[in-house]
């Protein structure tokens, strides 16, 4: 009888445990607006990180839940300006499907959000135990990148070399890996996450580098060298900040003659050395686009339609191969788009793709892949499929001799 009483007491305590929002971990971010314990209702908005860009990314752990407990997660836009007189639109923090995890490791999409007249997205989720992880999209943080790089190095041994690109302004390492011989005849640079909130780009990068390390890519590694950086904006990813339009400028507007971010300066130096020693064949930058973009696409070079000769041939051949290989479930658009929202030549030159184009050779292609994040197919697994397909397209592209 006494044992039954204590079991009942423990069960009751567990069921009525106080809900608590936790964000003090790598990539965590949420500002609690309302937490209704009785109703299981939580309203948040992305917390503003002063000077660190868009308040769009959110990632939290909800403690005190119980198996089968239903939670209504409401997400609204941050109400404070991230720049003078500029408040970020709600669409950037309200994916149609957010993601949830019951162990902090395996992520799946929520049901599609319901949207209220006052621009609040409501996600109905259900816990399976004492904690529930919820995020804007599948998190990819520096510890994730470290795991990927370590596994690739262990798998490839002397075929790969890890390196520290630079220390950030906050003293964190920006790590990368070189796969293939440093003096290989074909040279490729790939970086992801210049905008910290764009986690999908890092998952594409993971799929890419894991294919490069696979048995299928053995011939590729004999003739090509890939230099890969999984996360450029390590500081803002760690802090759960958006990064885009950070002050004085974000990473993808920092490719000037005097970069603010040490990792950008270090990337410029390495790319220039590659170009001088061997010639750079391909520069790729991995991003995520706007909420309304439902398919991946490439930003190509301004003036593409006016190009002639080798440059035009290489860019068109890349687009044809990429469209053939990135075939679904996230199928890439078969034509380039152009970043026409960037109005001045000066700003375009400070973008990584523009800088690489200007500092490469006549045969260099410099492209940006924008992988759609706001679709039912935008999962970690499918992002990695895009990455593997991207790598196969690269393999096909580099099989043709350099002109």
Buried (B, 14 or more C-beta within 10 A) or exposed (E): EEEEEEEEEEEEEEEEBEBBBBBEBBBBBBBBBEBEEEEBBBBBBBBBBEEBBBBBBBBBBBBBBBEEBEBBBBBBBBEEEBEEEEEBEBBBBBBBBBBBBBEEEEBEBBEBBEEEEEEBBBBEBBBBEBBBBBBBBBBBBBEBBBEBBEEBBEEBEEBBBEBEBBBBEEEBBBBBBBBBBEEBBBBBBBBBBBBBBBBBBBBBBBBBBBBBBBEEBEEBBEBBBBBBBBBBBBBBBBBBBBBBBBEEBBBBBBBBEEBBBBBBBBBBEBBBEBBEEBBBBBBBBBBBBEBEBBBBBBBBBBEBEEBEEEBBEBBBBBBBBBBBBBEEEBBBBEEBBBBEEBEEEEBBBBBBBBBBBEBBEEBBBBBBBBBBBBBEBBBBEBBBBBBBBBBBBBBBBBEEEEE
